[in-house]
Amino acid sequence: MTEELLDERGLSKLKWRCRRGLLENDLFIERFFQRHEAGLTVRQASALGQLMDLADNDLLDLLLRRREPEPELESADVKRVLEMLRT
């Protein structure tokens, strides 16, 4: 069973949602979209949205591996997307 890919409108909304105040976060996110936007699934987009709910400094700590996600962000989808952002 294949997962539903994010449509163009959903991708556009997600990119808008991912705009951040810290340049460092924007660099990670820009690289993520360059590598993965063509195959991004609805589930991955939802997980990325959960990460975007974090404060900029908390997100940067996760991206730089200074800390790991809190229990409410420990779903397999969030972990997968976080790893995609980190690499």
Rosetta blueprint (number, residue, H / E / L):
1 M L
2 T L
3 E L
4 E L
5 L E
6 L L
7 D L
8 E H
9 R H
10 G H
11 L H
12 S H
13 K H
14 L H
15 K H
16 W H
17 R H
18 C L
19 R L
20 R L
21 G L
22 L L
23 L H
24 E H
25 N H
26 D H
27 L H
28 F H
29 I H
30 E H
31 R H
32 F H
33 F H
34 Q H
35 R H
36 H H
37 E H
38 A H
39 G H
40 L L
41 T E
42 V H
43 R H
44 Q H
45 A H
46 S H
47 A H
48 L H
49 G H
50 Q H
51 L H
52 M H
53 D L
54 L L
55 A L
56 D H
57 N H
58 D H
59 L H
60 L H
61 D H
62 L H
63 L H
64 L L
65 R L
66 R L
67 R L
68 E L
69 P L
70 E L
71 P H
72 E H
73 L H
74 E L
75 S L
76 A H
77 D H
78 V H
79 K H
80 R H
81 V H
82 L H
83 E H
84 M H
85 L H
86 R H
87 T L
